Amino acid sequence: MTGGMLVIIFGMAVVTFLPRFLPMALLTRRVIPEKVKMGLGYIPTAILSAIVFPILFFHEGAEVAVQPLYLLSAVSVFIFSWKVKRLWASVIFGMLVYWGLEFIL
């Protein structure tokens, strides 16, 4: 292993660690207002939407096109996860639906 690789690994560790540690270290003794806590609760949903939406509705960059395989998989997994409310069951179900639709389509 070269010195450059060690520097890169160390840099990645720092970049991964600091964004998690600093807010925890700086904000543990402060009282966060209830409205801010409520707003922070929407961040995971917004991030997931920002990841999933382009996959479902855009094809190869900027061309707007519905991806039927992805859309059918997403809708079925959404309904399944809404009913079951179990993360791992939804992930496994989603993979099975995607593979099954890929085989059929």
Backbone as a ProteinNet text record, in pm:
[ID]
protein_1_A
[PRIMARY]
MTGGMLVIIFGMAVVTFLPRFLPMALLTRRVIPEKVKMGLGYIPTAILSAIVFPILFFHEGAEVAVQPLYLLSAVSVFIFSWKVKRLWASVIFGMLVYWGLEFIL
[TERTIARY]
85.4	0	90.4	62.5	146.1	99.3	184.6	150.8	31.4	19.5	-94.4	-227.1	-227.3	-349.4	-387.9	-288.5	-316.3	-374.3	-321.4	-373.8	-519.3	-549.5	-686.2	-779.4	-738.5	-820.6	-843.1	-739	-752.4	-845.2	-830.4	-916.2	-1062.3	-1088.9	-1226.3	-1282.6	-1199.4	-1244.5	-1281	-1198.9	-1225.9	-1353.1	-1367	-1484.2	-1611.8	-1602.8	-1718.3	-1748.5	-1645.5	-1662.7	-1708.9	-1648.1	-1676.5	-1822.5	-1887.6	-2028	-2120.4	-2081.3	-2163.6	-2129.8	-2002.1	-1957.3	-1981.8	-1953.4	-1962.6	-2102.3	-2208.9	-2340.7	-2372	-2330.9	-2356.2	-2279.2	-2155.8	-2073.4	-2117.1	-2159.1	-2192.1	-2336.1	-2425.9	-2567.2	-2626.8	-2546.6	-2603.6	-2652.1	-2591.8	-2629.9	-2730.2	-2767.5	-2863.8	-3001.3	-3100.8	-3238.4	-3279.3	-3318.7	-3360	-3509.7	-3555.4	-3698.9	-3778.5	-3900.8	-3986.8	-4011.9	-4024.6	-4047.1	-3927	-3806.6	-3685.7	-3680.3	-3712.2	-3714.5	-3815.4	-3932.1	-4034.4	-3986.3	-3920.8	-3867.4	-3758	-3673.4	-3566.7	-3622.6	-3742.1	-3804.5	-3837.6	-3847.6	-3879.1	-3755.3	-3638.1	-3516.1	-3500.2	-3517.4	-3503	-3600.3	-3723.5	-3821.1	-3778.9	-3729.2	-3685.5	-3565.6	-3472.6	-3354.7	-3393.1	-3477.6	-3521.8	-3597	-3680.9	-3753.4	-3658	-3555.2	-3458	-3377.1	-3361.6	-3289.4	-3381.2	-3504.1	-3593.5	-3659.8	-3702.5	-3777.1	-3704.4	-3577	-3509.8	-3498	-3485.5	-3474.4	-3606	-3717.4	-3847.8	-3891.3	-3853.8	-3912.9	-3815.9	-3688.4	-3592.9	-3512.4	-3484.6	-3409.3	-3282.5	-3169.7	-3038.3	-3021	-3022.5	-2995.6	-3121.6	-3143.4	-3248.8	-3376.5	-3377.7	-3496.1	-3603.3	-3717.6	-3826.7	-3899.9	-3899.3	-3968	-3997.6	-4115.4	-4152	-4081.4	-4015.3	-3947.8	-4044.2	-4112	-4217.5	-4168	-4051.7	-3998.1	-3976.7	-3914.7	-3889.5	-4018.6	-4107.9	-4232.3	-4321.8	-4336.7	-4416.9	-4356.7	-4225.7	-4158.1	-4178.8	-4162.5	-4174.8	-4316.6	-4416.1	-4554.8	-4590.1	-4550.4	-4582.9	-4510.6	-4386.3	-4312.8	-4370.7	-4412.7	-4475.5	-4600.5	-4685.6	-4808	-4774.5	-4680.2	-4639.4	-4583.2	-4493.7	-4431.4	-4530.5	-4628.8	-4731.4	-4814.7	-4842.6	-4922	-4839	-4717.7	-4637.4	-4558.6	-4504.3	-4424.2	-4299.7	-4233.9	-4108.3	-4006.2	-3894.6	-3795.1	-3736.1	-3685	-3617.6	-3713.5	-3835.4	-3934.4	-3961.9	-3966.7	-3990.3	-3872.5	-3751.9	-3632.7	-3629.9	-3652.6	-3650.6	-3765.2	-3883.5	-3997	-3966.4	-3906.1	-3871.4	-3773.5	-3674.3	-3577.9	-3645.8	-3731.9	-3801.7	-3894.4	-3967	-4056.3	-3975.6	-3866.6	-3783.9	-3729	-3673.4	-3619.2	-3727.6	-3844.4	-3954.6	-4003.4	-4019.3	-4061.6	-3955.9	-3830.1	-3722.8	-3726.5	-3756.9	-3767	-3887	-3999.7	-4122.6	-4115.5	-4071.6	-4067.3	-3941.1
-116.4	0	123.3	214.6	333.6	440.5	540.1	650.6	730.1	742.1	814.8	746.8	614.2	540.5	558.6	560.8	582.5	721.2	820.8	956.9	962.1	894	891.4	821.7	708.7	636.2	721.2	786.1	872.6	990.2	1048.4	1160.1	1118.3	1000.6	952.1	926.8	876.8	853.3	984.9	1087.1	1217.9	1278.6	1272	1329.6	1255.6	1128.3	1051.9	1078.1	1091	1103.7	1243.6	1347.2	1483.6	1528	1504.4	1547.7	1476.8	1362	1292.9	1337.3	1359.7	1389.6	1534.8	1628.4	1769.6	1812.3	1780.2	1819.4	1754.3	1629.2	1561.1	1628.2	1663.8	1724.5	1867.8	1941	2081.9	2105	2013.7	2037.4	1953.8	1871.6	1785.1	1862.6	1974.9	2051.2	2161.9	2175.9	2279.8	2218.9	2298.7	2255.3	2294.7	2195.9	2221.2	2246.3	2357.2	2386.3	2275.1	2260.1	2152.4	2165.8	2289.2	2309	2264	2286.6	2241.7	2089.7	2026.7	1880.4	1824	1888.3	1843.3	1858.9	1969.6	1991.1	1892.9	1859.5	1762.4	1623.2	1597.1	1468	1445.9	1553.2	1541	1518.9	1533.2	1520.4	1382	1271.3	1140	1120.5	1167.3	1154.7	1236.5	1355.4	1440.7	1380.5	1324.6	1264.5	1140.9	1056.1	937.4	975.6	1077.6	1123.5	1175.7	1247.6	1301.6	1190.6	1078.4	965.4	886.1	859.7	770.3	837.5	961.9	1029	1028.4	1067.9	1064.9	924.5	824	687.3	644.4	686	643.2	717.6	844.7	927.6	986.8	956.2	1008.5	893.7	904.5	800.9	860.6	809.3	851.3	1002.1	1055.9	1198	1281.6	1360.4	1461.3	1419.6	1307.9	1266.3	1216.3	1282.5	1243.8	1124.7	1015.2	894.4	808.2	752.5	664.4	531.2	485.9	356.7	252.7	174.6	86.5	-17.2	-72.5	-172.6	-113.1	1.9	67.9	117	172.1	226.9	117.6	6.8	-104.4	-161.1	-172.1	-221.2	-125.6	1.3	100.7	106.4	103.3	110.6	-13.1	-129.9	-252	-255.8	-212	-209.6	-103.9	8.6	111.1	56.1	-9.8	-66.1	-174.7	-261.7	-367.9	-312	-214.8	-160.1	-79.3	-20.4	53.7	-42.7	-160	-258.7	-330.9	-373.3	-458.9	-378.5	-264.9	-177.5	-246.9	-323.5	-389.2	-361.2	-300.6	-255.8	-370.7	-471	-579.7	-659.9	-678.6	-747.9	-667.2	-536	-450.5	-454.3	-455.1	-461.1	-592.8	-703.2	-834.2	-844.9	-798.7	-799.2	-715.2	-598.1	-512.2	-577.5	-645.6	-715.2	-827.6	-903.1	-1012.3	-959.9	-851.5	-792.9	-741.4	-672.1	-618.1	-730.9	-833.2	-945	-1019.6	-1035.8	-1102.7	-1023.7	-892.9	-810.1	-804	-803.8	-803.2	-932	-1042.2	-1170.7	-1172.5	-1115.5	-1116.3	-1015	-892	-787.5	-802
0	0	0	-88.1	-98.7	-1	16.4	105.7	56.1	-75.7	-133	-102.7	-106.1	-74.8	72.1	159.5	301.4	325.9	254.8	267.3	219.7	109.2	57.4	156.1	210.9	307.8	432.3	481.4	598	567.8	450.3	410.5	401.8	346.7	339.3	478.6	569	706.1	773.8	754	815.1	756.8	624.8	559.2	600.1	628.8	673.8	821.1	901.8	1046.6	1088.5	1035.6	1081.7	1065.6	951.4	942.1	1041.1	1089	1187.8	1329.5	1354.6	1490.7	1530.5	1443.3	1480.3	1525.2	1451.4	1503	1637.6	1653.5	1779.9	1893.5	1868	1972.4	2003.6	1902.8	1923	1967.9	1936.4	1963	2076.1	2143	2246.1	2367.7	2396.4	2515.1	2485.5	2362.4	2324.9	2308.1	2337.2	2317	2175.2	2099	1961.2	1961.6	1901.1	1898.5	1830.7	1874.2	1822.9	1672.9	1623.8	1479.6	1397.5	1449.2	1379.3	1378.1	1490.9	1495.7	1396.4	1389.7	1297.1	1152.5	1123.4	989.2	953	1048.1	1023.7	995.7	1043.8	1017.8	871.3	794.1	651.8	564	618.8	538.8	477.3	550.8	485.7	369.6	384.1	276.4	154.9	178.5	67.5	-4.9	69.8	7.9	-72	-15.2	-87	-213.9	-206.1	-324.4	-430.9	-388.7	-483.8	-551.1	-483.8	-543.9	-635.9	-591.5	-664.4	-784.2	-772.6	-878.7	-1013.6	-1021.3	-1151.8	-1210.8	-1124.6	-1174.8	-1239.9	-1181	-1231.5	-1357.1	-1370.9	-1475.1	-1576.1	-1568	-1665.8	-1723.9	-1851.8	-1920.4	-1978.9	-1939.6	-1989.9	-1987.5	-1868.1	-1853.1	-1848.6	-1955.3	-1951.3	-2023.2	-2090.3	-2164	-2066.7	-2067.5	-1977.4	-2037.4	-1964.9	-2010	-1888.3	-1884.5	-1774.6	-1794.3	-1691	-1694.1	-1636.2	-1719	-1668	-1568.1	-1590.2	-1498.1	-1359.4	-1355.6	-1227.3	-1163.2	-1244.3	-1191.1	-1132.9	-1202.7	-1151.8	-1023.4	-1021.8	-901.6	-785.7	-810.1	-703.3	-647.3	-734.5	-688.6	-606.3	-652.9	-578.9	-444.4	-440.8	-314.2	-220.6	-273.6	-190.2	-122.7	-199.6	-142.2	-40.1	-74.8	17	147.2	135.9	256.9	340.3	275.6	349.3	434.3	378.8	451.9	558.7	523.6	611	713.8	672.4	759.1	816.3	731.8	769.6	659.5	700.5	603.9	524	591.8	520.8	434.3	480.3	397.6	270.6	283.5	167.1	70.6	123.7	37.6	-39.5	30	-35.9	-136.5	-97.6	-189.6	-313.7	-293.6	-406.3	-501.5	-447.3	-533.4	-610.6	-543.8	-611.9	-721.5	-692.3	-793.3	-911.9	-884.3	-993	-1079.7	-1017.4	-1094	-1170.1	-1106.4	-1174.8	-1294.3	-1277.8	-1391	-1498.9	-1461.3	-1559.1	-1641.6	-1575.3	-1644.2	-1740.5	-1695.2	-1775.2	-1889.6	-1857	-1959.4	-2037.3
[MASK]
+++++++++++++++++++++++++++++++++++++++++++++++++++++++++++++++++++++++++++++++++++++++++++++++++++++++++

